[in-house]
Amino acid sequence: MTTSNALVTFTGVQKTYDGHTLVVRDLNLEIQKGEFLSLLGPSGSGKTTTLMMLAGFESPTSGEISLNGVPITRTPPHKRNFGMVFQNYALFPHMTVADNIAYPLTVRKLGKADVEAKVKRALDMVQMGHMGSRFPGQLSGGQQQRVALARALVFDPQLVLMDEPLGALDKQLREHMQLELKALHRRLGVTFVYVTHDQSEALTMSDRVAVFSEGVIQQIDQVDRLYETPSNRFVASFVGDNSVLDAQVVQTTGEHCEVALADGTRLTGVNVNQAQAGETVQCSVRPERITVVNGSGPTGNRLGAAIGDVIYFGDHLRLRCQVSGQPEISVKVPLQHLGHMDPGQAVHLHIPPEHLRIYR
């Protein structure tokens, strides 16, 4: 049963190309009307295959995809009326910008006056109103991407699908386009489904993010919850920076547990996957949640460390710290520590229990 606000529903969808390996396994996913949903994951995790099944370029091996409660699994791509934007833009080089954008409308046999009005609106939407007579070869990568986006939006689709559309752009332009896309989405209220392997891109733009690994959604959540409360080790390590400590559970109390590090240090944290006493676990904390404390700071959840390196990041410092018997951990500290932190220096680190997440 779909919820009233779901535009697209995947029910038990599986995909295999060779009859053995499932690229997507038992996918149950609801895409809400008007949301910006990113499918995030490493190469081979199933995110692009999921998008291609939604677009109609791939067929599920089993399961059903519905649009507004109506099955579309066997509907060909051109009848789904979705806008598509690819990484390589896929513009026709022999056509002007305006003709490229008009193409979906001419295929739909709209009248000339209608086409001109819609093309003008689409060009204005992506702030390229003055460039309709140019050819793709005369445009920068960012401008070509805007044209591809205008072409995907020109026929008022209810859903726009994007596959790594900013991947070919340089960092500064990519970050600028991320903000433009987010603003455009807010303005239009169209449903966007966006595939990326870039976690900061997904966090910057999306309302919700679905994190894929090995054909399965590991977690789907709002961006702040995804970052602050990852549901397993994979999500914690894949989304954002992470400092990890190896430990053993000593005792559990409700949602929390106490763990012991190799050197005997005791820490308390959130027991995410109900680890039991005696189990070996990973303790995970965001580098910006760790504070360097002096003797008068909080007494609990402290551990001794030695600074291995101090890296200047412009807006903060990154300390690479050695803790006895542990992998190197990263600590983000404000710039006022500049000049007071040196390699080799012994420090005490405090980790708030609510930000230390313990995974089995």
C-alpha positions in Angstrom: 0.0 0.0 0.0 1.6 3.3 -1.0 1.3 6.4 1.2 -0.8 9.2 -0.3 2.3 11.4 -0.9 4.5 8.8 -2.7 5.0 9.6 -6.3 7.1 6.5 -7.1 7.1 3.2 -5.3 9.6 0.4 -5.8 8.2 -2.9 -4.4 10.5 -5.9 -4.0 12.5 -4.9 -7.0 15.5 -7.0 -7.9 18.0 -6.8 -10.9 20.5 -9.3 -12.1 22.4 -9.1 -15.4 23.9 -12.6 -15.3 21.2 -14.6 -13.5 23.5 -15.0 -10.4 24.6 -11.7 -8.9 21.9 -9.3 -7.8 23.0 -5.8 -8.6 19.8 -4.5 -6.8 18.2 -6.8 -4.2 14.7 -6.6 -2.7 14.4 -2.8 -3.1 11.5 -1.2 -1.4 11.5 2.5 -1.8 9.0 5.4 -1.8 9.9 8.6 -3.5 7.8 11.5 -2.2 6.2 14.1 -4.4 8.3 17.3 -4.6 11.3 15.9 -2.7 15.0 16.0 -3.7 16.2 12.5 -3.2 19.8 11.5 -3.8 20.9 7.9 -4.4 24.4 7.8 -2.9 27.0 5.0 -2.9 30.3 3.7 -4.3 30.7 2.3 -7.8 28.7 -1.0 -8.2 26.4 -0.3 -5.3 23.2 -0.4 -7.4 22.3 3.3 -7.4 22.6 3.9 -11.2 20.8 0.6 -12.0 18.0 1.8 -9.8 17.8 5.1 -11.6 17.9 3.3 -15.0 15.0 1.0 -14.0 13.0 4.1 -12.9 13.8 5.8 -16.3 12.8 2.6 -18.2 16.2 2.0 -19.8 16.5 -1.2 -17.7 13.8 -3.7 -16.6 13.6 -5.2 -13.2 14.3 -9.0 -13.0 11.4 -9.1 -10.5 9.3 -6.7 -8.5 7.2 -3.7 -9.5 7.7 0.1 -10.0 4.6 2.3 -9.7 4.0 5.9 -10.5 1.1 7.4 -8.5 0.0 3.9 -7.7 -0.1 2.7 -11.3 2.5 0.1 -12.4 5.0 1.4 -15.0 7.5 -1.5 -15.0 6.6 -2.3 -18.6 6.0 1.3 -19.8 8.7 2.4 -22.3 11.0 5.3 -21.4 9.4 7.9 -23.8 6.0 7.3 -22.3 7.0 7.9 -18.7 7.4 11.6 -19.3 10.4 12.0 -17.0 13.2 14.5 -17.6 16.7 13.1 -17.7 20.1 14.8 -17.2 23.3 12.8 -17.8 26.9 13.5 -16.9 27.9 13.9 -20.6 25.1 16.4 -21.3 24.0 14.4 -24.5 23.3 17.6 -26.4 23.0 17.6 -30.2 26.1 19.5 -31.5 24.5 20.6 -34.8 21.5 22.2 -33.1 21.4 25.6 -31.4 20.8 25.8 -27.6 17.2 26.8 -28.2 16.6 23.9 -30.7 18.2 21.4 -28.2 15.8 22.6 -25.5 12.9 22.5 -27.9 13.6 18.9 -29.0 11.3 17.2 -26.4 8.5 19.6 -27.3 8.8 19.0 -31.1 8.8 15.2 -30.4 5.5 15.8 -28.5 4.2 17.8 -31.6 3.5 21.1 -29.7 2.6 24.2 -31.8 5.4 26.7 -32.7 4.1 29.5 -30.4 3.9 27.0 -27.5 7.4 25.7 -28.1 8.9 29.2 -28.3 7.2 30.3 -25.0 8.3 27.2 -23.2 11.9 27.3 -24.5 12.2 31.0 -23.4 10.9 30.1 -19.9 13.3 27.2 -19.6 16.3 29.3 -20.7 15.4 32.0 -18.2 15.0 29.3 -15.5 18.7 28.3 -15.9 19.8 32.0 -16.4 20.8 31.5 -20.1 18.1 33.6 -21.7 20.6 35.4 -24.0 22.3 32.2 -25.3 19.5 30.5 -27.3 21.2 31.0 -30.7 24.6 29.6 -29.7 25.8 26.0 -30.4 26.9 23.6 -27.6 30.5 23.8 -28.9 30.5 27.5 -28.0 29.6 26.9 -24.4 31.5 26.0 -21.3 30.9 22.7 -19.4 28.7 24.5 -16.8 26.7 26.2 -19.5 26.2 22.9 -21.4 25.0 21.4 -18.2 22.4 24.2 -17.7 21.1 23.6 -21.3 20.8 19.8 -20.5 18.9 20.8 -17.4 16.6 23.2 -19.3 15.9 20.5 -21.8 14.9 18.1 -19.0 12.6 20.7 -17.5 11.0 22.2 -20.6 8.1 19.9 -20.9 7.1 20.2 -17.2 7.9 16.6 -16.2 6.7 15.4 -12.8 10.0 13.7 -12.2 13.6 14.7 -13.2 16.3 12.0 -13.1 19.9 13.0 -12.9 22.9 10.6 -13.2 26.1 12.3 -11.9 25.3 15.4 -13.8 28.0 17.6 -12.3 30.8 15.0 -12.4 32.6 16.6 -15.3 32.8 20.1 -13.8 35.6 21.5 -11.8 35.2 21.8 -8.0 34.3 25.5 -7.8 31.7 25.3 -10.6 30.3 22.0 -9.3 29.7 23.6 -5.8 28.1 26.6 -7.5 25.8 24.4 -9.6 24.8 22.4 -6.5 23.4 25.5 -4.9 21.8 26.5 -8.2 20.1 23.1 -8.5 18.9 23.2 -4.9 17.4 26.7 -5.4 15.8 25.6 -8.7 14.3 22.6 -7.1 12.8 24.8 -4.3 11.4 27.2 -6.9 9.8 24.6 -9.1 8.7 22.0 -6.6 9.4 19.1 -9.1 10.5 15.8 -7.8 14.3 15.3 -8.3 16.1 11.9 -8.1 19.8 12.4 -8.2 22.6 9.8 -8.4 26.0 10.6 -7.0 29.0 9.0 -5.4 30.0 12.4 -3.8 28.8 12.4 -0.2 29.2 16.2 0.3 27.1 16.8 -2.9 24.3 14.6 -1.6 24.4 16.3 1.8 24.4 19.8 0.3 21.5 19.4 -2.1 19.1 16.7 -0.9 16.0 16.5 1.3 16.7 12.8 1.8 19.6 10.5 0.9 19.4 6.8 0.3 22.8 5.2 0.9 23.4 2.1 -1.3 25.9 -0.7 -0.8 25.9 -4.1 -2.6 22.5 -3.5 -4.1 20.8 -2.7 -0.8 19.7 0.6 0.8 21.7 0.7 4.0 19.9 3.8 5.3 17.5 6.4 3.9 17.1 9.5 5.9 17.1 13.3 6.0 20.6 14.6 5.6 21.2 15.8 9.2 20.0 12.5 10.6 22.1 10.5 8.1 25.2 12.4 9.2 24.6 12.5 12.9 23.0 9.1 13.4 24.3 6.6 10.9 22.6 3.2 11.3 25.6 1.0 10.7 29.4 0.9 10.1 29.1 1.3 6.4 27.0 4.5 6.5 29.2 5.9 9.3 32.3 5.4 7.2 30.9 6.3 3.8 29.1 9.5 4.8 31.4 12.2 6.2 34.7 12.0 8.0 35.0 9.6 10.9 37.4 8.8 13.7 37.3 5.1 14.7 38.4 3.3 17.8 38.5 -0.5 18.3 37.1 -1.7 21.6 35.3 -4.4 23.6 31.9 -4.0 25.3 32.2 -4.1 29.1 28.5 -3.6 30.0 25.3 -2.3 28.5 22.6 -0.1 30.0 19.6 0.7 27.9 20.6 2.5 24.7 24.2 3.0 25.9 27.1 0.7 26.6 30.5 1.0 28.2 33.5 -0.1 26.2 37.2 -0.7 27.0 40.0 0.2 24.6 43.2 -1.9 24.4 45.0 0.4 26.9 42.2 0.0 29.4 40.5 3.4 28.8 36.8 3.2 29.4 34.3 5.1 27.2 30.5 5.3 27.1 28.6 5.7 23.9 25.3 4.9 22.0 24.9 1.2 21.5 23.5 1.4 17.9 23.2 -2.3 17.0 22.6 -3.7 20.5 26.1 -5.1 21.0 26.5 -7.4 24.0 29.1 -7.6 26.8 32.3 -9.2 25.5 31.7 -8.3 21.9 34.4 -6.6 19.8 33.0 -3.3 18.4 34.0 -0.2 16.5 33.4 3.2 18.2 32.8 6.0 15.7 32.8 9.8 16.2 32.8 12.8 13.9 36.2 14.7 14.1 34.4 18.0 14.9 32.7 16.4 18.0 36.0 15.6 19.7 37.4 18.4 21.9 41.0 18.9 23.2 40.7 19.4 27.0 43.1 20.4 29.7 43.2 19.1 33.2 40.1 21.0 34.3 37.8 19.8 31.5 35.1 17.0 31.7 36.5 13.9 33.5 34.4 11.2 31.8 34.9 9.9 28.2 38.5 11.1 28.0 41.5 9.5 26.4 45.1 10.3 26.1 46.7 10.9 22.7 49.8 12.3 21.0 49.5 14.8 18.1 51.2 13.2 15.0 50.5 16.1 12.6 48.7 19.5 12.5 47.2 20.3 9.1 45.9 23.8 8.3 42.6 23.7 6.4 41.8 27.5 6.2 38.7 27.4 8.3 39.9 24.9 10.9 42.9 22.8 12.0 43.0 19.0 11.6 45.0 17.1 14.2 46.1 13.6 13.3 46.4 11.9 16.7 47.9 8.7 17.9 46.1 6.7 20.6 47.8 3.7 22.1 46.8 0.5 20.2 44.4 2.3 17.8 44.2 3.4 14.2 45.1 7.1 13.8 42.2 9.4 14.6 41.3 12.8 13.2 40.3 15.8 15.4 38.9 19.1 14.0 39.7 22.1 16.2 39.1 25.8 15.7 41.8 28.1 14.3 42.5 29.7 17.7 44.5 26.6 18.5 47.0 27.6 15.7 50.4 27.9 17.2 49.4 26.1 20.4 49.3 22.6 18.9 52.5 20.9 17.8 53.4 17.5 16.5 54.6 15.2 19.4 52.5 17.1 22.0 50.5 15.0 24.4 46.8 15.9 24.7 43.6 14.8 26.3 40.6 14.3 24.1 37.0 14.4 25.2 34.2 12.6 23.3 30.6 13.4 24.4 28.8 10.0 25.0 25.9 11.1 22.8 28.2 11.5 19.8 30.2 8.3 20.3 28.3 5.6 18.3 29.2 2.0 18.9 28.7 -0.6 16.1 29.1 -4.3 16.2 
